[in-house]
Amino acid sequence: MDEVQERRLGIQSRDIITLSELGLEHEDRRECWSVPFQDFRAMSKFLRPQTEEEVFIDYGCGLGRAVILAAMLPFKRVMGVEISTTVSERARENLTRCRGKLRCSDVQIVTADAMIFKVPADATTFFFNNPFAGTVLRTVLTKIKESYGERCREIKLLCYLPPISAFEDQVRQTGGLQLVHSLALSDGRKCLVFAVAKEESTGSASKTCDGKTAPIC
């Protein structure tokens, strides 16, 4: 199934690239592998933009499959963040091959460490394919919540995870986040969608939302 879809798009995103190959071994990082097409299709009901102003970001985008599939939805902008120069270059090659098939015209792959990547003020949908945990995840979640506090808007944290993961354990224990959707997928994998709990919203964020404390979901 994935092979057929890749041929249709003209991309090559099935390779599993190990951290050791890239010289990026770290206890908090996970291997680079692509989300199956059928699982992404199932998750699209949570991903599909409700307005023309929504922006999608894939942390640890790998070879770019999720970025490309998201760009086939009506997002204003789609961005992939990848720490490896080698992998991000291959993702850009995949993107170039299928640009004519994309609905979103503003798509880019950024080579950056997720811990120092600045969250765009208009980012609304954050996608995680189990890319990391520990300090890296803690830092990224803090940056996302700070971004929300600076500019109130609707935000989704969509996590595509294996049956058991340190990512899930950690995000469930993170203060200020609440699970709002859960979806069982292929091979025991799951999609979890998180929001910021109302009581964790800052006073400035509440004022920005016309005096209301708005969850990000």
C-alpha positions in Angstrom: 0.0 0.0 0.0 2.7 2.5 1.0 4.8 1.6 -2.1 1.8 2.3 -4.4 1.2 5.7 -2.7 4.9 6.6 -2.9 5.0 5.8 -6.6 1.9 7.9 -7.1 3.6 10.9 -5.4 7.0 10.2 -6.8 8.7 10.2 -3.4 11.0 7.8 -1.5 10.2 8.1 2.2 10.1 4.4 3.5 13.8 4.1 4.6 14.5 3.8 8.3 17.6 5.8 9.1 19.3 5.1 12.3 20.7 7.7 14.7 24.0 5.9 14.6 24.2 6.3 10.8 23.7 10.0 11.3 26.0 10.4 14.3 23.1 11.7 16.4 22.8 9.0 19.1 21.2 10.5 22.2 19.1 8.9 25.0 16.2 11.3 24.2 16.1 10.9 20.5 14.3 8.1 18.5 14.9 6.6 15.1 13.5 8.2 12.0 10.6 6.3 10.3 7.6 7.4 8.3 3.9 7.2 9.4 2.0 4.7 7.2 -0.3 6.3 4.7 -3.4 4.6 6.0 -2.7 5.8 9.6 -2.2 9.4 8.4 -5.5 9.2 6.5 -7.2 8.0 9.7 -5.7 10.9 11.7 -6.7 13.5 9.1 -10.0 14.1 10.8 -8.1 15.7 13.6 -5.6 17.4 11.3 -7.9 18.9 8.7 -7.8 22.8 9.0 -11.0 24.5 10.0 -9.8 27.9 8.8 -7.5 29.2 6.0 -5.0 30.5 8.6 -3.9 27.2 10.2 -0.2 26.3 10.2 1.2 22.7 10.5 4.6 21.8 12.0 6.1 18.3 12.1 8.8 17.9 14.7 11.4 15.4 13.6 10.0 15.3 10.1 12.5 12.7 8.7 12.1 12.2 5.0 9.1 14.4 4.8 6.2 12.1 4.3 3.9 13.6 7.0 4.8 17.1 5.8 3.9 16.2 2.2 0.6 14.6 3.3 -0.3 17.6 5.5 0.4 19.8 2.5 -2.3 18.0 0.6 -4.7 19.5 3.1 -5.7 23.2 3.0 -3.2 24.5 5.5 -1.9 28.1 5.1 1.7 26.9 5.7 3.3 23.5 6.4 6.8 23.1 8.0 9.0 20.2 8.9 11.7 20.5 11.5 14.6 18.0 11.2 17.9 18.0 13.1 19.8 16.0 10.5 21.2 17.9 7.5 21.4 14.7 5.5 17.8 13.7 6.2 16.4 17.1 5.8 18.0 17.4 2.3 16.4 14.1 1.3 13.1 15.5 2.6 13.5 18.6 0.4 14.2 16.3 -2.6 10.9 14.4 -1.9 9.1 17.7 -1.6 10.4 19.0 -4.9 9.3 15.8 -6.7 5.6 16.2 -5.6 5.0 19.9 -5.3 2.6 19.9 -8.2 0.3 17.6 -6.3 0.2 19.7 -3.1 -2.7 21.9 -2.1 -0.6 24.1 0.2 1.9 26.2 -1.7 4.0 27.4 1.3 5.9 24.3 2.4 9.4 24.1 3.8 11.8 21.8 5.6 13.9 23.5 8.3 17.1 22.0 9.5 17.1 22.7 13.2 17.4 21.3 16.7 13.9 21.1 18.1 15.1 22.5 21.4 16.2 25.8 19.9 13.6 26.0 17.1 11.4 29.1 17.6 7.7 28.3 17.5 6.1 30.5 14.9 3.4 32.8 16.4 0.8 31.4 13.9 1.5 27.7 14.4 -1.7 25.8 15.2 -1.1 22.1 14.5 1.9 20.3 16.0 2.6 16.7 14.8 4.9 14.3 16.7 5.8 10.8 15.3 7.5 9.8 18.6 10.6 11.8 17.7 12.1 12.3 21.1 11.4 12.3 24.9 13.1 13.5 28.1 14.7 17.0 28.1 14.0 17.5 24.3 10.3 16.9 24.7 10.1 18.9 27.9 11.7 21.9 26.2 9.5 21.7 23.1 6.3 21.5 25.1 7.3 24.5 27.1 8.0 26.5 24.0 4.6 25.6 22.6 2.8 26.6 25.8 4.8 29.8 26.0 3.9 30.6 22.3 0.2 30.1 23.2 0.5 32.4 26.2 2.0 35.1 23.9 -0.7 34.7 21.3 -3.9 32.9 22.0 -5.2 30.7 19.2 -6.6 27.2 18.6 -3.8 24.7 18.7 -3.6 20.9 18.4 -0.8 18.6 19.7 -1.3 15.4 17.6 0.9 12.5 18.7 1.4 9.4 16.6 2.8 6.8 18.9 3.7 3.1 19.3 1.9 0.9 21.9 4.3 1.9 24.6 6.6 4.9 24.6 8.4 7.3 26.9 6.9 10.1 24.9 3.3 9.1 25.9 4.3 8.6 29.6 5.9 12.0 29.7 3.3 14.0 27.8 0.5 12.5 29.9 2.3 13.7 33.1 3.0 17.2 31.7 1.2 19.8 33.7 -1.3 21.9 31.8 -2.0 19.3 29.1 -5.2 17.2 28.8 -6.0 14.4 26.4 -9.0 15.3 24.2 -9.0 12.5 21.6 -7.6 9.0 21.3 -7.6 6.8 18.2 -6.4 3.2 17.7 -4.4 2.6 14.6 -2.5 -0.2 12.8 -0.1 -2.6 14.6 -1.1 -1.3 18.1 -0.2 2.3 17.3 -2.3 5.2 18.4 -3.1 8.8 17.8 -3.4 11.0 20.9 -4.5 14.6 20.7 -3.7 16.9 23.6 -4.9 20.4 24.6 -3.8 22.9 27.2 -6.0 22.8 30.3 -8.0 25.9 30.9 -6.7 26.5 34.4 -3.1 26.6 32.9 -3.9 29.5 30.5 -2.2 32.8 31.5 -4.0 35.9 32.3 -2.6 37.6 29.2 -3.8 34.7 27.0 -7.3 35.0 28.5 -7.5 38.7 27.7 -6.3 38.1 24.2 -9.3 35.7 23.8 -11.8 38.4 24.6 -11.7 37.7 28.3 -12.2 33.9 28.0 -9.8 31.2 28.9 -9.6 29.2 25.7 -8.2 25.7 25.6 -5.9 24.8 22.6 -7.6 22.0 20.7 
